[in-house]
Structure formats: structure tokens, C-alpha cells
């Protein structure tokens, strides 16, 4: 993990507590999320990703919200 500013650490902690099914980390300036339990075939078909990157914490929060929405529609959230 890259050295993070206090603000980035706060964002990271907030993302991990808000989206407990995902491990969030920062590498080389990119914010990565990895789903702890790999998505099922049905989840993948619906658009659930196992891992993805975004440029910042706000983009990551938006993307994780989309992922949570997909899971909720499937009844898996």
C-alpha cells in the first residue's frame, strides 16, 4: 500500500466500514476494491465484479454503490 495522507486513510476506513464485503486498498495512486467472496456465475452475469480500480475515493464509493445495488437486486446484499 502506498503511504496515505490522513484524509485518504479516513476515506479508506469509511469505504471499508460502509462496504464490508469488499477489501479496499490504494496502490500507485489507484483505489482498488476486491470482493471477499468471489461473485457467483449469476452475479458475474448481472455485472458484479471481483476486482476493479477507480481513480479516487469518491469514484470508488460510487462504483461500490453500484455493485451493492446489483447485489441487492439479486437478493444477495
C-alpha positions as CSV (number, residue, x, y, z in Angstrom):
1,X,0.0,0.0,0.0
2,X,1.2,3.5,-0.8
3,X,1.7,5.9,2.0
4,X,-1.6,7.6,2.5
5,X,-2.5,11.0,3.8
6,X,-4.7,11.2,6.9
7,X,-7.6,12.2,4.7
8,X,-7.1,9.2,2.4
9,X,-6.8,6.9,5.4
10,X,-10.2,8.3,6.7
11,X,-11.7,7.7,3.2
12,X,-10.3,4.1,3.2
13,X,-11.7,3.3,6.6
14,X,-15.1,4.8,5.7
15,X,-15.3,2.7,2.5
16,X,-14.3,-0.5,4.3
17,X,-16.9,0.1,7.0
18,X,-19.6,1.1,4.6
19,X,-18.9,-1.8,2.2
20,X,-17.9,-4.7,4.4
21,X,-18.0,-7.3,1.6
22,X,-15.1,-5.6,-0.1
23,X,-11.4,-5.1,0.7
24,X,-10.4,-1.6,-0.4
25,X,-6.8,-0.5,-0.9
26,X,-4.7,2.1,-2.7
27,X,-1.9,1.1,-5.0
28,X,0.2,3.5,-7.1
29,X,-2.5,6.2,-6.8
30,X,-5.4,4.0,-7.8
31,X,-8.1,2.8,-5.4
32,X,-8.8,-0.9,-5.7
33,X,-11.7,-3.0,-4.4
34,X,-11.7,-6.8,-4.2
35,X,-14.8,-8.7,-3.3
36,X,-14.0,-11.0,-0.4
37,X,-16.3,-13.8,-1.7
38,X,-15.8,-14.1,-5.5
39,X,-19.0,-13.5,-7.4
40,X,-21.1,-16.4,-8.4
41,X,-21.8,-17.1,-12.1
42,X,-25.2,-15.4,-11.7
43,X,-23.7,-12.4,-10.0
44,X,-21.0,-12.0,-12.7
45,X,-23.7,-12.2,-15.4
46,X,-25.5,-9.4,-13.7
47,X,-22.4,-7.2,-13.6
48,X,-20.8,-7.9,-10.2
49,X,-17.0,-7.6,-10.4
50,X,-14.5,-9.5,-8.4
51,X,-12.0,-6.7,-8.5
52,X,-11.8,-3.2,-10.0
53,X,-10.0,0.1,-9.7
54,X,-11.0,3.7,-9.7
55,X,-9.1,7.0,-9.6
56,X,-10.1,8.2,-6.2
57,X,-12.2,7.6,-3.1
58,X,-15.4,9.3,-4.4
59,X,-15.3,7.3,-7.7
60,X,-14.7,4.2,-5.6
61,X,-17.7,4.9,-3.4
62,X,-19.9,5.4,-6.4
63,X,-18.7,2.2,-8.0
64,X,-19.2,0.2,-4.8
65,X,-22.7,1.6,-4.5
66,X,-23.5,0.3,-8.0
67,X,-22.1,-3.1,-7.1
68,X,-24.2,-3.1,-3.9
69,X,-27.3,-2.2,-6.0
70,X,-26.7,-5.1,-8.3
71,X,-26.3,-7.5,-5.4
72,X,-29.5,-6.1,-3.8
73,X,-31.5,-6.7,-7.0
74,X,-30.3,-10.3,-6.9
75,X,-31.3,-10.6,-3.3
76,X,-27.6,-11.1,-2.3
77,X,-26.9,-7.8,-0.5
